[in-house]
């Protein structure tokens, strides 16, 4: 199975990543607003002289708010990395379950991960070297279950999206190889 292809074409993975991107954009807007307020405070400080009353207080407030924004930004980045990791884990576990079901149904004893992209399509030196270092040197394309697993996962996901309370079927006979 070409796992890179599955992750690229599995609609649920795409939707989850889009949702995360939207969340990241919203948080970036919040940070931008905070930075704008910080710039305003910085401009206010620039108009003051060190001997002005309130200079020390404004300078301290500026430093405090800058540290607060930086800390919030770092926490958000860690949170988003955790969420992205969870997305990959969730999708990988679903793919693994689907592959297991497929393999058991068709009595496969082994399913290998491979890259179906042909070496001849690589133009750059790094791509050629990576292609030459593949574990799977040859495979019979009829043994590639990527499309069948993808079709199953996307059909199952569509059923959930279209009918959130409905069940799903695991009928492999309906999937064309």
N, C-alpha and C positions, 0 to 999 in steps of 0.2 A: 504494500500500500504506500502510496506517495502522500505522506502526512502533510507536507508543505502544500500540496494541492488541495487536500481536504480543508486545511485551515484557511486557505485562500478562497475556497468556493462554498464553504458552509455558511449559510445565511444567518444562522443564530450567532455565530462568531462575529460576523460582520455587524449585526445589530447590536450586540453587546459592546463591541468596540466603539461604534458610533455613539451609543449612549454615554460611554465613558468620556469620549471626546467632547460631547456636549457639556457634561459635568465639569470637565477641565476648563473649557472656555468660559463657563459661568464663574468659576473660581478665579480665573485670570482677570475677568472684568472687575471683580471685587478687589483684587490686589491692585489693579490699575487705579481704581478710585482711591484706595489707601495711599498709593504712591503720589497721586495728584495732590491729596491733602498734605502729604509730607513735603512736597515741593513748595506748596503755599506757605507752610511753616518755615521752610528753609529760606524762602524769599523774604519773609518777615524778619528773620534773623539777620539776613544780609543788610537790611535797611537800618539795623540797630548798630550801635557801637558797643564795644565791650564794657564801657563805663555806663551804658544806659541802664535805667532801672528795668528789671525784668529780663535782661539779656541772659543771665545765668539760668533763670527758670525756663526761658524759651529754648536755650541750647540743650538743657537737660531733657526737656519734653521732646525735642527733635531726636535726640539720641535714643531715648526710650521708645518712641514710636517706630523709629527705623529698626531697632532690634526686635520689636514686637512683630513688625511686618515680615522681617527676615525669618523669624522663628515660625510664624504661621505658614509662610511659603514652603519652608522645609518640611513641616508636618504634612501639608497638603501633598507635596511631591511624594513623600513616603506612603501616604494613604493611597494615592493614585497608583503607585507601583504595586502595592498590595492588591488593589482591586484588579489591576491588569493581570497580575499573577493568578488571581482567583479565576478570572475569565479563562485563561489558558488551561488551568487545572480542570475546571468544569467541562470545557469542551473536549479536552483530551480524554477525560474519564468516559464521556459519552461515546467518543469515537472508539475507545478501547472496548466498551461494552458492545457496540455494534459490530466491531470486527470479530469479537468472541462469538457472538450469535451467528454471524455469517460463516465463520470457520467451523463451528460445530454443526451447522445445518449442512454444509457441503463437505463435511468430514476432512477439513484441512487440519494438518497436525502442526503446521508452522506458517506464520505470516511474518514476512520481513518488511522492514521499512526501507524504502529505496527512493531514489530520485528518478522519475521517468523521463526527465529532460535528456535528450540525446547529446552526447559529447560533441558531435559535429555542429550543434547550434551554439556552442560556446565560442566567442570571439576573443575574449581577453585571456591573458596568460594565467591569471589566478583561477579562472573558470575551468581552463583545461587541466590545470594541476588538481583542482578539487575533483573534477570528473574522473581523472585517472586514479584517484585515491578512494573511489567508491568501493563499498563492500560488495555490492551486487554488480558483477561485471556483465552478466547476460541474464535476461529473463524472457520468458515467453509472454508476450503481451496478453494472451488469453488468460493468464494467471493473475493479472493485475485486477484487484478488487476495488480499487480506488473509486471508480465511477459508481459501482453498485452501493458501496457504503455511503458515498456522498448523496446519492439519490434517496436512500433510505433515511438518512439523517435530515435532509431537507424536507422530505415528505412528512416525516414525524414532526419536525419543527413547524411546518405550515399548519398542520392539524392543531397544534397547540396554540398558535397565533390566531388562527381562524376560529377555533372553538376552545377557549381557555379551560373549560371544565371537562372536555371530552377525553376519552381514552385514545390510545394509539395501538396500532397493529404492528406485529413483527413478522408479517408474512413475506418471506424472502422470495417466494415464488412469483410475486408480482413485480419484482425488480429484474429488469432485463440485464443480462451480462453483455 
